[in-house]
Amino acid sequence: MSAIAVKSPLQLTAETTATDYWNDSCSIEELTYAIQNGAVGATSNPTIVLGVLKKEMHLWRDRINQIIKENPTWSEDQITWKLIEEMAVKGANLLLPIYEREKGKKGRLSIQTNPALYRNADAILQQAVHFHQLAPNMQVKIPVTKAGIKAIEEATYQGVSINATVSFCVPQVLAVAEAVERGLRRREAEGLPIDEMSPVATMMIGRLDDWMHVLEKRDAIVVTPGYPDWAGIACFKKAYGIYQERGYRTRLLAAAYRHHLHWSELIGGDVVLTIPYEWQKLFNGSDIEVKERFFDPVPSEIVDTLYSHFADFRRAYDADGLTIDEFDTFGPTVRTLRTFISSYHDLVAVVRDFMLPNPDVK
């Protein structure tokens, strides 16, 4: 008598609710596990790619040396971007059956444009269009900066399914949705297809929570312990309501996990949750009940406390709390761009060690 297979909590989330989940990495090992547990997409960024390369160097060492040998005049940056692209394509291949089954609406791998280009819309767009052509199921991550909003509209118009990133708050994801709508309407006006496009707007909810904790310490703000850990959830749920009211064709995506509420409180919404492998393992090993909680409001006491004590929560929560011109200087944006750019330079340094091995080390 065969044993009855027990489905994991993330499988149940994916199969019994409107909520999808992605693997927050292009790692082959991690993505394989995620797909087996119901994931229908994946994402990457410079920090993630660096971590994947260190973890799976045995899969890439020979290929890195081969790229260097085949391209004797290429710079460190050119070699690095070729590596990033190949890692993304390898992950996209694992998702291709899902992409074909879902007719383009799912099964994509998100690859991030160079974070150092955050001020240059034309450069972001050029790289986005190039990435779009790497594989049929590529999704392109564009930062929600002033230049990024312009690039999002233009990339959408050119048929790129975007994933808006470096985004933390209601005003940013609303600006993304409006930019996508402008791009889609321009395509429709010219009779260009949009049926298989699947734009998403990321809200890095955990990084907004992180910023609340930074402000707690920096500004000596005293609130009930745990309240700042609801900041991202409160903003995400509010943004979702506005998206539904306005009928945007962009889908919201929650990222940057810090605790189980970033999964359990969002079960049931027609959204995407991009979950790191370590958190997937924790959630799948937990006894947390899989049930819809998305439409349960964040307790008013928590929202009111955050709203009254943190000016930056008000800016993140109110639909008009930030102008597009203010996106680039918002605390979480600055901190995240600095992290991503630093990770990119660390990744280049890894490539440099292949190109110019340290003669002091045997």
C-alpha positions in Angstrom: 0.0 0.0 0.0 1.6 3.3 -1.1 2.0 6.2 1.3 -0.1 9.3 0.7 2.1 12.2 -0.3 1.9 15.1 2.1 2.0 18.4 0.4 4.2 21.2 1.7 2.8 24.4 3.1 4.1 26.3 0.0 2.6 23.7 -2.3 -0.7 24.2 -0.6 -0.4 28.0 -0.8 0.2 27.7 -4.6 -2.4 25.1 -5.3 -5.3 26.2 -3.0 -5.1 30.0 -3.2 -4.6 32.7 -5.9 -1.1 33.3 -4.5 1.9 32.3 -6.5 5.4 31.9 -5.2 8.8 32.3 -6.9 12.3 31.2 -5.8 14.3 34.2 -4.8 17.4 32.9 -6.6 18.7 31.6 -9.9 20.5 28.7 -8.1 19.9 25.5 -10.0 19.7 23.5 -6.7 17.4 26.0 -5.0 15.2 26.5 -8.1 14.8 22.8 -8.6 13.5 22.4 -5.0 11.2 25.4 -5.4 9.6 24.1 -8.6 9.0 20.8 -6.9 7.1 22.7 -4.2 5.0 24.7 -6.5 7.1 27.7 -7.5 6.3 29.2 -10.9 9.1 31.8 -11.3 12.4 33.0 -10.0 14.4 36.2 -9.5 17.9 37.4 -9.2 20.0 40.5 -8.4 23.7 41.2 -7.9 23.6 40.1 -4.3 21.8 36.9 -5.2 24.1 36.1 -8.1 27.2 36.6 -6.0 25.8 34.2 -3.4 24.8 31.6 -6.0 28.2 31.7 -7.7 30.0 31.1 -4.3 27.6 28.2 -3.6 27.7 26.6 -7.0 31.2 27.6 -8.1 31.8 23.9 -9.1 29.2 24.4 -11.8 30.7 27.6 -13.2 34.5 27.5 -12.7 35.3 25.9 -16.1 32.8 28.1 -17.9 34.2 31.3 -16.4 37.7 30.3 -17.6 36.2 29.4 -21.0 34.5 32.8 -21.4 37.8 34.6 -20.5 39.7 32.5 -23.1 37.2 33.0 -25.8 37.1 36.7 -25.4 40.7 37.9 -25.0 39.9 41.6 -25.2 36.9 41.7 -22.9 37.0 43.8 -19.7 36.1 42.5 -16.3 32.6 44.0 -16.6 32.0 42.3 -20.0 33.0 38.9 -18.6 30.9 39.5 -15.5 27.7 40.4 -17.4 28.2 37.4 -19.7 28.3 35.2 -16.6 25.2 36.9 -15.1 23.4 36.4 -18.4 24.3 32.7 -18.6 23.3 32.0 -15.0 19.9 33.7 -15.7 19.4 31.7 -18.9 20.2 28.4 -17.2 17.6 29.2 -14.6 15.1 30.3 -17.2 15.5 26.9 -18.9 14.2 25.1 -15.8 11.1 27.3 -15.8 10.4 27.0 -19.6 7.9 24.2 -19.3 5.8 26.3 -16.8 6.1 29.3 -19.1 4.8 27.3 -22.1 2.0 25.7 -20.1 0.9 29.1 -18.7 1.2 30.9 -22.1 3.7 33.5 -20.8 1.9 34.5 -17.7 4.1 32.4 -15.4 7.4 30.6 -15.6 9.8 33.5 -16.0 13.3 34.3 -14.6 13.9 37.8 -13.5 17.3 39.3 -14.4 18.3 42.7 -13.0 19.7 45.6 -15.0 23.0 47.1 -13.8 22.1 48.9 -10.5 24.7 51.5 -11.1 22.6 52.8 -14.0 19.8 53.9 -11.8 20.0 57.5 -13.0 20.2 56.7 -16.8 16.9 55.8 -18.4 18.3 55.2 -21.8 21.1 52.9 -20.5 18.6 50.9 -18.4 16.3 50.6 -21.4 19.1 49.4 -23.7 20.1 46.7 -21.2 16.5 45.7 -20.6 15.8 45.1 -24.3 19.0 43.1 -24.6 18.0 40.9 -21.6 14.5 40.4 -23.0 16.0 38.7 -26.0 18.2 36.2 -24.0 15.3 33.7 -23.6 11.6 33.6 -24.3 10.7 33.6 -20.6 13.0 36.4 -19.4 11.6 39.1 -17.1 13.7 42.2 -16.6 14.2 44.0 -13.3 14.3 47.8 -13.4 14.8 50.0 -10.4 11.9 52.3 -9.3 14.0 55.4 -9.5 13.0 58.6 -11.4 14.9 57.3 -14.4 13.6 53.8 -13.8 10.0 54.9 -14.2 10.7 56.3 -17.6 12.6 53.1 -18.6 9.7 50.9 -17.3 7.2 52.6 -19.7 9.5 52.4 -22.7 10.6 48.8 -22.0 6.9 47.8 -21.6 6.1 49.5 -24.9 8.9 47.5 -26.5 7.4 44.3 -25.3 9.5 43.6 -22.2 7.8 42.0 -19.2 9.3 44.1 -16.4 9.8 43.4 -12.8 10.0 46.7 -11.0 12.6 46.5 -8.2 14.3 48.7 -5.6 10.7 49.5 -4.5 9.3 49.6 -1.0 6.2 51.6 -0.8 2.7 52.5 -2.1 3.8 55.6 -4.1 6.4 53.6 -6.0 4.3 50.6 -7.0 1.5 53.0 -8.1 4.0 54.9 -10.3 5.1 51.6 -11.7 1.5 50.5 -12.5 0.8 53.8 -14.2 4.0 53.6 -16.3 3.2 50.0 -17.4 -0.3 51.1 -18.3 1.1 53.9 -20.5 3.4 51.4 -22.2 0.7 48.8 -22.7 -1.8 51.4 -24.1 0.9 52.5 -26.6 1.3 48.9 -27.8 -2.4 48.4 -28.0 -2.8 51.6 -30.1 -0.3 50.2 -32.6 -1.8 46.7 -32.7 1.1 45.1 -30.9 0.5 42.0 -28.8 0.3 42.1 -25.0 -1.4 38.8 -24.3 1.7 37.0 -23.0 3.2 39.9 -21.1 3.2 39.6 -17.3 4.5 42.8 -15.6 5.1 42.7 -11.8 5.8 45.5 -9.3 7.9 44.4 -6.4 7.6 45.8 -2.9 10.6 44.9 -0.8 8.5 44.7 2.3 11.3 43.4 4.6 13.6 46.2 3.6 10.9 48.7 4.6 10.7 47.0 7.9 14.5 47.2 8.2 14.3 50.9 7.6 11.8 51.3 10.4 14.2 49.6 12.7 17.0 51.8 11.6 14.9 54.9 12.4 13.9 53.4 15.8 17.6 53.4 16.8 18.7 56.5 14.9 15.9 58.7 16.1 15.3 57.1 19.5 11.7 56.2 18.6 9.9 54.0 21.2 7.1 51.8 20.0 5.7 48.4 20.9 8.1 45.7 20.0 7.2 44.0 16.8 5.1 46.8 15.4 7.8 47.9 12.8 7.7 44.4 11.4 4.2 45.1 10.1 5.2 48.2 8.0 5.8 46.4 4.8 2.7 44.2 5.1 0.5 47.2 5.8 1.8 49.1 2.7 1.5 46.0 0.5 -2.1 45.3 1.5 -3.0 48.9 1.0 -1.4 49.0 -2.5 -3.2 45.8 -3.4 -6.6 47.5 -2.7 -5.7 50.4 -4.9 -4.6 48.1 -7.7 -7.9 46.3 -7.6 -9.9 49.5 -7.6 -8.0 50.9 -10.5 -7.8 47.7 -12.5 -4.0 47.8 -13.1 -2.6 45.1 -15.3 0.5 44.8 -13.2 0.7 42.2 -10.5 2.2 43.0 -7.1 5.1 40.9 -5.8 6.4 40.8 -2.2 10.1 40.3 -1.5 12.8 40.6 1.1 11.7 38.1 3.7 12.4 38.6 7.4 9.8 36.5 9.2 6.9 34.2 8.5 4.3 36.9 8.4 5.8 38.0 5.1 4.3 34.7 3.8 1.5 33.8 6.1 -0.2 37.3 6.1 -0.2 37.4 2.4 -1.7 34.0 1.6 -4.8 34.4 -0.5 -4.1 37.6 -2.5 -3.7 37.4 -6.3 0.0 38.3 -5.8 3.5 36.8 -6.1 5.7 36.0 -3.1 9.4 35.6 -4.0 10.9 33.6 -1.2 14.5 32.8 -0.5 15.4 29.1 -0.3 16.2 29.2 3.4 12.8 30.7 4.2 11.1 28.1 1.9 12.7 25.3 3.9 11.6 27.0 7.2 8.0 27.5 6.0 7.8 24.0 4.6 9.0 22.6 7.9 6.6 24.6 10.0 3.2 23.9 11.4 1.7 27.2 10.4 -1.7 26.7 9.0 -2.1 27.5 5.3 -5.2 29.7 5.2 -6.2 33.0 3.5 -5.2 35.9 5.6 -4.5 38.5 2.9 -7.8 40.3 3.4 -7.5 40.5 7.2 -6.6 44.1 7.9 -3.4 44.9 9.8 -4.6 45.9 13.3 -5.5 49.6 13.3 -3.4 50.1 16.5 -0.3 49.0 14.7 -0.9 51.2 11.6 -1.8 54.2 13.7 1.3 53.8 15.9 3.6 53.5 12.8 1.8 56.4 11.1 2.1 58.7 14.2 5.7 57.8 15.0 7.5 57.4 11.7 7.4 60.1 9.1 8.8 57.7 6.5 6.1 55.2 7.2 3.6 58.0 6.3 5.5 58.6 3.1 5.5 54.9 2.3 1.8 54.3 3.2 0.1 57.3 1.7 -0.6 57.1 -2.0 0.9 60.6 -2.5 3.5 60.3 0.2 6.4 60.5 -2.2 6.8 62.2 -5.6 8.7 60.4 -8.4 11.5 63.0 -7.9 11.8 61.8 -4.3 12.2 58.1 -5.0 16.0 58.2 -5.4 16.6 59.8 -2.0 14.1 57.6 0.0 16.1 55.9 2.8 15.4 52.2 1.7 16.2 53.1 -1.9 19.6 54.5 -1.1 20.4 51.6 1.2 19.4 49.0 -1.3 21.1 50.6 -4.3 24.3 50.9 -2.2 24.0 47.2 -1.4 23.3 46.1 -4.9 26.1 48.2 -6.4 28.5 46.9 -3.8 27.6 43.3 -4.5 28.1 43.9 -8.2 31.6 45.1 -7.5 32.3 42.1 -5.3 31.1 39.9 -8.2 33.5 41.6 -10.5 36.3 41.0 -8.0 35.5 37.2 -8.2 35.8 37.4 -11.9 39.0 39.4 -11.6 40.6 36.6 -9.6 40.1 34.3 -12.6 41.5 36.9 -15.0 44.4 38.0 -12.8 45.1 35.3 -10.2 46.8 36.5 -7.1 50.5 35.6 -7.6 51.0 35.6 -3.8 48.8 32.6 -3.4 49.6 29.1 -4.7 
